[in-house]
Amino acid sequence: MSMNLVPGQSDWGDLAAALTYTTEPGGMRVDDLFQREILDIQRRRGMFGQRLTNLPATGQPSRYIQQTALPGAQEFVNPNSLIPAATGTPNRTEKALYLKALVGQMDNSLFNTEVTNQQGMFTPLQAKDFNDAIDALLKKHDKALWQGTATAPTDSATLEYAGFFKQLTAATNPFTVNVAAGVSIVEKFNLIVAQIMSQENVDVVPTAAYCHPMAIEALQREVSGKASFFNQVEITPGYRVNAIATMAGDIPLIADPLIGKTDIDGNGVTDSYPIAIVTESLLEYHYLTDSNVRIFELGLAPGLARRRVMVKFGGFLVKAPDQAHGLLRVADNWTPPV
């Protein structure tokens, strides 16, 4: 790139002549000087995936046992005849979760590697491309935790996870509530928490609410000037969020854009902002070998490209999807109650 400038004069130059091959891993070649820091404001991980409990899978599928009720046959009897009418038996059922495979690949061509290496840029650029590829895989993982298309944890045919919404739907979750325009979000939020905690036969206490950012904005519009937010909660070191007061205590409102929008009335149109009220101890990721992304270098591919493949094996499980979690779907045309 060449420009003839008079001293003290500025002009725009054509970057096409100076910058080439920006789309290939490790392949940015610069003929003139630019800032070495690449402008990068791409979203990476969601908060939900970083707070899950990671456990080793028991196999394929990963299995566990759930107690569905306490033994029956308890009764009051005549003190002089201590003989129950029936014998209690355990009430347990086997549950299964099929593991899924998530992969990514990155190739570094020999030519681009040698050009950027000669320019002294290859090592930091390669490291960035490598980290970006891992982040992209984890972002897809985090999004599928919410929106995965498998119909249930036992769906072995679908390649993706069974996302949070699918697992609640498969269990016919009774704590799913639509919030239309003019209806109080705070009241519905507290109602769901109260209903979950009022179940006579299970002992669960919701601990967090993962929200579409626009759902939190709607909540803030409703409570503006009111004392509904009593506290702030630190969910990761140095990161504090508002908490809403409920009978379960202060429940943090955690924004996660990867939760996406949902279909409020089943017409196939995503027209609501979700608020997932969850019991976090009952949300698990079952992994194979390692919960982190594993990286394999396959040597030279055809064309002498250096190839690396990233792999993550595991499955996402919502335990007690019909008892321990709830879902608010706030209409995207929501307005505060009058």
VEXGU-515937 format. One record per residue (C-alpha): residue number from 1; residue in three letters; x, y, z. Coordinates in steps of 0.02 Angstrom, whole numbers. Last residue first. Layout:
VEXGU-515937
[node NUM Ala [X Y Z]],
...
END
This chain:
VEXGU-515937
[node 338 Val [-2548 -45 1783]],
[node 337 Pro [-2448 -203 1759]],
[node 336 Pro [-2283 -178 1667]],
[node 335 Thr [-2276 -211 1479]],
[node 334 Trp [-2227 -372 1392]],
[node 333 Asn [-2215 -375 1203]],
[node 332 Asp [-2076 -506 1209]],
[node 331 Ala [-2190 -614 1316]],
[node 330 Val [-2102 -674 1474]],
[node 329 Arg [-2087 -862 1484]],
[node 328 Leu [-2059 -914 1665]],
[node 327 Leu [-1987 -1087 1692]],
[node 326 Gly [-1975 -1198 1845]],
[node 325 His [-1858 -1325 1922]],
[node 324 Ala [-1855 -1456 2060]],
[node 323 Gln [-2010 -1564 2031]],
[node 322 Asp [-2043 -1608 1849]],
[node 321 Pro [-1862 -1599 1792]],
[node 320 Ala [-1806 -1706 1940]],
[node 319 Lys [-1627 -1712 1876]],
[node 318 Val [-1585 -1604 1725]],
[node 317 Leu [-1444 -1696 1637]],
[node 316 Phe [-1319 -1640 1506]],
[node 315 Gly [-1214 -1769 1416]],
[node 314 Gly [-1030 -1796 1381]],
[node 313 Phe [-887 -1814 1258]],
[node 312 Lys [-785 -1661 1205]],
[node 311 Val [-663 -1668 1060]],
[node 310 Met [-546 -1545 973]],
[node 309 Val [-456 -1598 814]],
[node 308 Arg [-288 -1526 759]],
[node 307 Arg [-219 -1527 583]],
[node 306 Arg [-55 -1457 515]],
[node 305 Ala [-84 -1429 330]],
[node 304 Leu [35 -1519 211]],
[node 303 Gly [-91 -1515 66]],
[node 302 Pro [-169 -1676 129]],
[node 301 Ala [-162 -1673 320]],
[node 300 Leu [-1 -1666 418]],
[node 299 Gly [0 -1729 597]],
[node 298 Leu [-162 -1780 683]],
[node 297 Glu [-143 -1670 837]],
[node 296 Phe [-276 -1713 965]],
[node 295 Ile [-355 -1587 1084]],
[node 294 Arg [-469 -1626 1231]],
[node 293 Val [-601 -1502 1286]],
[node 292 Asn [-626 -1509 1474]],
[node 291 Ser [-741 -1627 1572]],
[node 290 Asp [-615 -1768 1550]],
[node 289 Thr [-626 -1957 1523]],
[node 288 Leu [-811 -1959 1474]],
[node 287 Tyr [-917 -1823 1550]],
[node 286 His [-1084 -1815 1641]],
[node 285 Tyr [-1143 -1634 1655]],
[node 284 Glu [-1261 -1608 1800]],
[node 283 Leu [-1406 -1498 1857]],
[node 282 Leu [-1486 -1557 2020]],
[node 281 Ser [-1369 -1457 2134]],
[node 280 Glu [-1421 -1303 2036]],
[node 279 Thr [-1603 -1303 2089]],
[node 278 Val [-1671 -1197 1947]],
[node 277 Ile [-1783 -1052 1901]],
[node 276 Ala [-1762 -1030 1713]],
[node 275 Ile [-1818 -856 1657]],
[node 274 Pro [-1859 -860 1471]],
[node 273 Tyr [-1890 -714 1352]],
[node 272 Ser [-2040 -745 1240]],
[node 271 Asp [-2089 -739 1056]],
[node 270 Thr [-1994 -877 969]],
[node 269 Val [-2123 -924 838]],
[node 268 Gly [-2164 -1109 810]],
[node 267 Asn [-2346 -1091 859]],
[node 266 Gly [-2323 -1175 1028]],
[node 265 Asp [-2388 -1031 1133]],
[node 264 Ile [-2236 -955 1219]],
[node 263 Asp [-2101 -1011 1097]],
[node 262 Thr [-1933 -973 1175]],
[node 261 Lys [-1794 -844 1155]],
[node 260 Gly [-1609 -882 1180]],
[node 259 Ile [-1525 -957 1334]],
[node 258 Leu [-1360 -907 1255]],
[node 257 Pro [-1387 -729 1314]],
[node 256 Asp [-1357 -783 1496]],
[node 255 Ala [-1400 -657 1631]],
[node 254 Ile [-1399 -725 1809]],
[node 253 Leu [-1536 -665 1926]],
[node 252 Pro [-1480 -722 2098]],
[node 251 Ile [-1613 -795 2215]],
[node 250 Asp [-1618 -711 2386]],
[node 249 Gly [-1703 -830 2507]],
[node 248 Ala [-1811 -979 2463]],
[node 247 Met [-1965 -882 2520]],
[node 246 Thr [-1918 -756 2386]],
[node 245 Ala [-1815 -596 2374]],
[node 244 Ile [-1739 -560 2203]],
[node 243 Ala [-1551 -555 2185]],
[node 242 Asn [-1452 -431 2081]],
[node 241 Val [-1286 -490 2013]],
[node 240 Arg [-1105 -486 2072]],
[node 239 Tyr [-950 -538 1975]],
[node 238 Gly [-784 -518 2068]],
[node 237 Pro [-759 -703 2096]],
[node 236 Thr [-907 -795 2019]],
[node 235 Ile [-1089 -790 2076]],
[node 234 Glu [-1071 -646 2200]],
[node 233 Val [-1248 -605 2259]],
[node 232 Gln [-1326 -433 2273]],
[node 231 Asn [-1466 -394 2393]],
[node 230 Phe [-1641 -338 2422]],
[node 229 Phe [-1707 -323 2246]],
[node 228 Ser [-1896 -309 2268]],
[node 227 Ala [-1886 -142 2358]],
[node 226 Lys [-1984 -37 2234]],
[node 225 Gly [-1932 118 2134]],
[node 224 Ser [-1915 20 1972]],
[node 223 Val [-1983 -153 2010]],
[node 222 Glu [-2076 -179 1846]],
[node 221 Arg [-1945 -98 1734]],
[node 220 Gln [-1809 -199 1819]],
[node 219 Leu [-1905 -359 1785]],
[node 218 Ala [-1922 -313 1601]],
[node 217 Glu [-1734 -281 1591]],
[node 216 Ile [-1704 -449 1674]],
[node 215 Ala [-1811 -532 1542]],
[node 214 Met [-1714 -439 1407]],
[node 213 Pro [-1552 -513 1473]],
[node 212 His [-1623 -689 1450]],
[node 211 Cys [-1624 -763 1623]],
[node 210 Tyr [-1545 -896 1731]],
[node 209 Ala [-1628 -900 1902]],
[node 208 Ala [-1535 -974 2050]],
[node 207 Thr [-1551 -1079 2208]],
[node 206 Pro [-1721 -1163 2205]],
[node 205 Val [-1754 -1264 2365]],
[node 204 Val [-1800 -1449 2351]],
[node 203 Asp [-1870 -1572 2479]],
[node 202 Val [-1996 -1685 2392]],
[node 201 Asn [-2157 -1765 2454]],
[node 200 Glu [-2258 -1618 2517]],
[node 199 Gln [-2225 -1501 2373]],
[node 198 Ser [-2234 -1324 2444]],
[node 197 Met [-2057 -1277 2392]],
[node 196 Ile [-2089 -1292 2206]],
[node 195 Gln [-2255 -1200 2221]],
[node 194 Ala [-2176 -1059 2322]],
[node 193 Val [-2035 -1035 2195]],
[node 192 Ile [-2161 -1034 2053]],
[node 191 Leu [-2272 -907 2141]],
[node 190 Asn [-2123 -794 2182]],
[node 189 Phe [-2079 -782 1997]],
[node 188 Lys [-2262 -759 1948]],
[node 187 Glu [-2279 -614 2070]],
[node 186 Val [-2116 -534 2014]],
[node 185 Ile [-2163 -549 1830]],
[node 184 Ser [-2325 -454 1858]],
[node 183 Val [-2449 -471 1714]],
[node 182 Gly [-2486 -322 1600]],
[node 181 Ala [-2417 -406 1445]],
[node 180 Ala [-2418 -595 1460]],
[node 179 Val [-2313 -702 1577]],
[node 178 Asn [-2319 -887 1531]],
[node 177 Val [-2290 -1012 1671]],
[node 176 Thr [-2197 -1177 1677]],
[node 175 Phe [-2202 -1255 1851]],
[node 174 Pro [-2297 -1414 1806]],
[node 173 Asn [-2153 -1486 1702]],
[node 172 Thr [-2224 -1613 1580]],
[node 171 Ala [-2064 -1718 1598]],
[node 170 Ala [-2028 -1711 1411]],
[node 169 Thr [-2059 -1523 1413]],
[node 168 Leu [-1937 -1495 1557]],
[node 167 Gln [-1805 -1599 1467]],
[node 166 Lys [-1833 -1506 1303]],
[node 165 Phe [-1814 -1336 1387]],
[node 164 Phe [-1651 -1384 1475]],
[node 163 Gly [-1573 -1454 1316]],
[node 162 Ala [-1570 -1637 1267]],
[node 161 Tyr [-1393 -1640 1200]],
[node 160 Glu [-1361 -1645 1013]],
[node 159 Leu [-1337 -1796 897]],
[node 158 Thr [-1517 -1858 903]],
[node 157 Ala [-1533 -2049 898]],
[node 156 Ser [-1493 -2092 1080]],
[node 155 Asp [-1640 -1998 1156]],
[node 154 Thr [-1633 -2057 1339]],
[node 153 Pro [-1593 -1882 1404]],
[node 152 Ala [-1752 -1821 1316]],
[node 151 Thr [-1810 -1743 1152]],
[node 150 Ala [-1636 -1711 1082]],
[node 149 Thr [-1635 -1534 1009]],
[node 148 Gly [-1513 -1443 1122]],
[node 147 Gln [-1573 -1266 1162]],
[node 146 Trp [-1520 -1234 1341]],
[node 145 Leu [-1368 -1346 1364]],
[node 144 Ala [-1348 -1331 1174]],
[node 143 Lys [-1296 -1149 1193]],
[node 142 Asp [-1160 -1194 1318]],
[node 141 His [-1090 -1331 1206]],
[node 140 Lys [-1089 -1217 1054]],
[node 139 Lys [-997 -1087 1159]],
[node 138 Leu [-876 -1222 1216]],
[node 137 Leu [-834 -1265 1036]],
[node 136 Ala [-810 -1082 991]],
[node 135 Asp [-701 -1054 1144]],
[node 134 Ile [-590 -1200 1093]],
[node 133 Ala [-572 -1128 917]],
[node 132 Asp [-535 -955 988]],
[node 131 Asn [-399 -1027 1100]],
[node 130 Phe [-314 -1106 950]],
[node 129 Asp [-331 -951 842]],
[node 128 Lys [-258 -846 983]],
[node 127 Ala [-112 -964 1012]],
[node 126 Gln [-76 -973 825]],
[node 125 Leu [-75 -783 816]],
[node 124 Pro [42 -768 965]],
[node 123 Thr [164 -898 893]],
[node 122 Phe [150 -850 709]],
[node 121 Met [185 -664 716]],
[node 120 Gly [374 -651 694]],
[node 119 Gln [356 -605 511]],
[node 118 Gln [449 -764 462]],
[node 117 Asn [328 -865 568]],
[node 116 Thr [182 -776 485]],
[node 115 Val [245 -829 313]],
[node 114 Glu [295 -1005 368]],
[node 113 Thr [128 -1046 447]],
[node 112 Asn [32 -971 303]],
[node 111 Phe [125 -1084 179]],
[node 110 Leu [114 -1242 283]],
[node 109 Ser [-73 -1226 307]],
[node 108 Asn [-136 -1224 486]],
[node 107 Asp [-293 -1332 504]],
[node 106 Met [-422 -1321 643]],
[node 105 Gln [-557 -1445 689]],
[node 104 Gly [-704 -1454 808]],
[node 103 Val [-798 -1596 891]],
[node 102 Leu [-945 -1625 1008]],
[node 101 Ala [-992 -1804 1048]],
[node 100 Lys [-1148 -1851 1149]],
[node 99 Leu [-1177 -1960 1302]],
[node 98 Tyr [-1345 -2043 1331]],
[node 97 Leu [-1423 -2015 1503]],
[node 96 Ala [-1514 -2151 1599]],
[node 95 Lys [-1632 -2165 1747]],
[node 94 Glu [-1674 -2319 1853]],
[node 93 Thr [-1822 -2309 1971]],
[node 92 Arg [-1842 -2323 2159]],
[node 91 Asn [-1985 -2349 2280]],
[node 90 Pro [-1923 -2459 2422]],
[node 89 Thr [-2049 -2580 2499]],
[node 88 Gly [-2161 -2562 2652]],
[node 87 Thr [-2251 -2714 2721]],
[node 86 Ala [-2440 -2713 2744]],
[node 85 Ala [-2573 -2722 2880]],
[node 84 Pro [-2452 -2675 3017]],
[node 83 Ile [-2447 -2786 3173]],
[node 82 Leu [-2422 -2699 3339]],
[node 81 Ser [-2579 -2766 3422]],
[node 80 Asn [-2591 -2700 3598]],
[node 79 Pro [-2554 -2521 3548]],
[node 78 Asn [-2693 -2535 3416]],
[node 77 Val [-2625 -2469 3254]],
[node 76 Phe [-2576 -2306 3168]],
[node 75 Glu [-2510 -2333 2994]],
[node 74 Gln [-2353 -2341 2887]],
[node 73 Ala [-2368 -2460 2739]],
[node 72 Gly [-2268 -2354 2616]],
[node 71 Pro [-2081 -2340 2585]],
[node 70 Leu [-2029 -2162 2540]],
[node 69 Ala [-2060 -2105 2363]],
[node 68 Thr [-1977 -2088 2192]],
[node 67 Gln [-1798 -2126 2241]],
[node 66 Gln [-1692 -2101 2087]],
[node 65 Ile [-1557 -2222 2029]],
[node 64 Tyr [-1419 -2170 1909]],
[node 63 Arg [-1355 -2218 1738]],
[node 62 Ser [-1234 -2149 1608]],
[node 61 Pro [-1277 -2225 1441]],
[node 60 Gln [-1145 -2266 1392]],
[node 59 Gly [-1044 -2283 1553]],
[node 58 Thr [-1046 -2216 1732]],
[node 57 Ala [-1012 -2040 1670]],
[node 56 Pro [-887 -1938 1770]],
[node 55 Leu [-967 -1787 1856]],
[node 54 Asn [-964 -1601 1816]],
[node 53 Thr [-1081 -1491 1919]],
[node 52 Leu [-1136 -1345 1810]],
[node 51 Arg [-1079 -1167 1847]],
[node 50 Gln [-974 -1134 1690]],
[node 49 Gly [-1108 -1201 1573]],
[node 48 Phe [-1238 -1079 1641]],
[node 47 Met [-1129 -924 1627]],
[node 46 Gly [-1117 -929 1438]],
[node 45 Arg [-950 -943 1351]],
[node 44 Arg [-881 -837 1208]],
[node 43 Arg [-955 -679 1140]],
[node 42 Gln [-848 -598 1006]],
[node 41 Ile [-775 -429 1049]],
[node 40 Asp [-609 -456 960]],
[node 39 Leu [-507 -313 888]],
[node 38 Ile [-341 -395 848]],
[node 37 Glu [-193 -329 949]],
[node 36 Arg [-39 -314 838]],
[node 35 Gln [-86 -139 786]],
[node 34 Phe [-42 -122 604]],
[node 33 Leu [123 -106 508]],
[node 32 Asp [133 -132 321]],
[node 31 Asp [141 -296 224]],
[node 30 Val [35 -397 343]],
[node 29 Arg [-1 -581 319]],
[node 28 Met [-138 -659 426]],
[node 27 Gly [-141 -848 407]],
[node 26 Gly [-131 -932 577]],
[node 25 Pro [-303 -1004 549]],
[node 24 Glu [-370 -947 378]],
[node 23 Thr [-492 -803 364]],
[node 22 Thr [-371 -657 364]],
[node 21 Tyr [-287 -708 203]],
[node 20 Thr [-224 -538 148]],
[node 19 Leu [-189 -365 220]],
[node 18 Ala [-91 -226 134]],
[node 17 Ala [-169 -212 -38]],
[node 16 Ala [-345 -231 29]],
[node 15 Leu [-310 -95 157]],
[node 14 Asp [-343 46 34]],
[node 13 Gly [-288 210 110]],
[node 12 Trp [-387 349 192]],
[node 11 Asp [-304 520 198]],
[node 10 Ser [-214 636 316]],
[node 9 Gln [-114 796 283]],
[node 8 Gly [19 872 398]],
[node 7 Pro [159 837 274]],
[node 6 Val [84 813 100]],
[node 5 Leu [37 633 71]],
[node 4 Asn [79 513 -70]],
[node 3 Met [3 344 -19]],
[node 2 Ser [71 169 -48]],
[node 1 Met [0 0 0]],
END
